[in-house]
Amino acid sequence: MNGWYVDHRCTNCDVARQLAPDLIVETGGRSEVVRQPHGAAEERQLHAAAFACPTRSIRHPARRLDPALDPYPLRLGTSDVLFCGHNSPHTAGANSYLLHRPGGTLMMVDTPRWSEPLAARYEALGPVTDVLLTHRDHVAHGRRYADRFGARLWIHEGDLDAVPDADHVLRGIRPTEIADGVVAHPLPGHTEGSVLFVADERYCFSGDSFYWSRTTGDVEVADTVTWYSIEELAASLDRTVGGLRFEWLLPGHGGRKQLPADEMAARMRGLADRTRELRPRPVDFTALRW
């Protein structure tokens, strides 16, 4: 091998393709480097993908990853959100985020892999007051990060058995303001306790409930990886989309997207309509439309 490649440990979690879409693509149910980077910008993209990869599968035969080139936490555009990177194999490679709040504090939404140096790096940006878990699949390091930060750990009662020592338990299906400008919208479907966290009517942290598909160019649900009920997810969307307003879609898996709020609202109404027509399917990761 003469350059960057993806080794056999790849689990097809999609994070590398989100970060370096012109260099890494899906081939045969896994990621593959289709061309080597040209120039500094593409080198940075490839390093971002390598440091986010949960299995550390993005490699170069001639050199190790240089810690000085680790870009995380990485600000998303000009937003108040940073992508944590360092996705964890214990959360199926899910994305996690830091959200800046007024007064210089932060909230963590889902969690990266556990590491004391990473925790110190995130905390150097400001006190982390809350760790918000979107659902059971992403709880692996929640308690450890919350304890390290002295933060409150949140989960919905539908997934409470996955983290029974949570500090705050969301209940029922009504929206709840959990902090100034931050609203939790219970959205049972992907799991019984799935939750959206919407901040400042700008940022929607959707967990695994829906994501931006680069394949279809639209918001989609992962209907082939719905653990609880696709019918419940359809009902949740019908109940919720009319009260949602946001510009940034920030999922646990799948693409991120920024659109004007009115356009995002229209796409969410379309998603609710399409999801209403779906029926249960066997779990099939290979059918995901990344």
N, C-alpha and C positions, 0 to 999 in steps of 0.2 A: 504494500500500500504506500502510495506516494504523498498522501495528504489526509485531510480530515475524513473520518468515516464514522458510521454508527455500528456498534458491535451487537452481538447476538442477544444481549440482555434487554434490548428495547421492548417496552410493553405497549407501544403505540398509544401513549397517553396524549399526544398532540402538542405538548408544550413547546417542543423544539420548533415545530412548524409554525406556531404562533409568532415566535420570535425571529425566525429566519426563513420566511416563506419562500424566498427566491432561491435559497440554497438547500433546503431540506424539504422533501416531499414524502407523501405516503406511497409506498410501493409494496404490494403483497402483504398488507396488514402490518407494516412496520415503517419506521422512518428511515430515510436514506439520504445521504448527502449526494446531490445530483451535480453539483459543481463546486469548485473551490472558491473561496472568497477573493474578490478583487478590491484592493484598497482598504483603508482603515475603517470605513463605515461598515463594510461587510465583515471584516474581522471582528468588530465589536458585536455585531449581530450573532456571529457564530459562538463567541465567548459567552454571550448572554444565554444562548441556548444550552451550551455545555454546562454552565453553572446552575441552570434551572433543572436540568434533566434528573429525574429521581433515581435512575439507575446508573448515572455517570457513564452513559453509553456513547457519548459524543467524544471522540478521541482523535489524537494525532500520533502517528507512529514514532515521530522523532522528538516529541517534547511533552512534558506534563503541563497541565493547566497552571498558568501563572496567577497566584492569588491577587496580584496587583491589578489584574484585568477583570476581577469579579465586579460587576456593575451594581450589585444589589445592596440595599433596596433601590429600585429603579423607578424614578418618577414617570408617570404615564402622561406624556404631553405636558400641558400646563395645569394639570388637574391638582387636586388636593390628595391624590391617591398615589401610593407607591406600591409597586409589585415586589413582594418579598423575595421571589426566586427561591432557589434551593428547595424545590418541591420534594415531598416525602414519598417514598415507596409505601409507607403505611397509610397514606390517604389516597392511594391510587394515582399518585402524581398530581394531586389537585393544586390549583393556583391559590395563593393567599395574598392578602393585601394589608397595608397600613393606611388608615384614614386620618388625616390631620383634622383636629377639632379646634375651635376658638380657644385661645388661652395657651396654646402650645402643647396640648395633650394629643394622644393618639388612641385609636382603637385598632385592634387586629381582627381581621375577618378571616376565619379559618387559619390554619397554621402551616408554616414550612416545616422541614425536617428539624428535629430538636438538635440544638448545639448551643453550648454556653457562649462561645464567641459570637454566634449569630444573634443570640438574645441581647448581648451587650451592644452589638452594632445597631440593632433596631432601637433599643432603649436610649442610645446616645442622641436620637432625634427628639426625644421628649418622653415624659411619663406615659406609659401605656396603661390606660384605666380599665379597659374592657377587652375581653376576647370573645368574639361573637362566632358561634358555630352554626353554620347553615343547616347541617343535618348530620346523621350518624356516621356517614362514610368518612367524614373529615375531622373526627374528634381525637385522633390518635395522640396528638401532643398538646391538646388544649389545656389540660390541668397543669402540665409542667410549665408551659409558658405563662399561664395565669399566676401560678405561684411564684415564678421567677420575677414577674413584673409587679406582684402585689395587686393584680387586676381581678375584676369580677368575670366569672366564666358563665356564659349564657347558652342555653339549649331550649328547645321546645319539648313539652311534656310527651309528645308522640315519640320522641327519640331519647327520652330520659334514661332508659335502661343502658344506653351506650355510654353515658357519663353521669352516673347517679349522684356524684358529688358536686354537680354544678351549683354555682352560687345563686343564680337567678334562673327561674323556669318560666318560660312563656307558656300561656295556657289558652286553649280555645282557638277560634279562627278569626277573631277581630284584630285589626291593626292596633299596635301598642307603641306609643312613643317611649323609647327606653332612655333617651338622652335628648337634649335640646337639638332639634332638627333631624334626629335619627329615629326612624319608624320601622318596627318589625312587622312584616306581613306574613302570618302563617300561610303556607301554601302546600298542604298535604297532596301528595301525588308521587313524586320520585321516591320519597319515604314518607311515613306517616307524620314525621315531625319536621319536614322541610320548611324553611323560612327564607323570605327575602328581607334583606336589610337595605332600606333606602335612606340616603342621607341628603339633606338640603334640596330635595327634589332635583338632584343632579346625578347622583351615583346609585346604581342598583347592583347590589351584590347578590347574585341569583343562585349561588351554590350550583347544584346540578339540575335545577328546575327548568332552565332554558338558557340558550347561548346563541351567539352569532355564528352561523354556518358560512364558511368561505365557499362551500360547494353550492349552496342554494342562494347565497347573497341575501339571507333573511334571518330573522329570529326563529329558532326551532326548539322543540322539546326532544329529549333523548328517549323516544318512545320504545326503542329496543333495549333500553337499560332503565326500566322503571320498576323499582323493587316493590312498591306498594300498590298503586292502582292508577292506570291511565285515565279511567273514568273520574276518579277523584281529582286528578290533576286538571282535567277539563273543567270540572265544577269549580275548582279553586281559581282558575284563570277567569272564568265567567264572573265570579264574585269579586275579583280583585282588580282586573285591568282598568275598570272605569275610574278607580281612585289612585292609579299609579301615574306619576309624572317623573321622568328622569331623562338624562341625556347620555349617560355612560352606562353601558351594559358590561358588567364585570363578573363573569361566571367562574365557577370552580374548574370546569372543563369546557373546552371549545373556545371559539374566538371572542375577543373583546371588540366593542364597537362604540364609537361616539357618533350621535346623530342629533339634529335639532329635536327638542322635546316633542313637538307636534308630530314629526315624522315617526319618532320612536313610539308614540302613543298609537298612531295608526297601525304600525307594524304589530304592536302588541294586541290590538283588536283583531287583526288578521290571524295572529297565532291562536288566539282563543277560538276563533271560528274553525280553524283547521284542526285543532286538538279535539274539538267536540265530535269530529267525524272519525277519530281514531278508535281502534279496538285493541284489546290486550294481544300482545305478541310474546313469543318466547324471548328470553334474554339472549341478545346476540350483539356482542361488542363490535363484530366485524361489519355490522349494518349501519353504524353511526355515520351520519353525514357531516364530517368535520368541515 
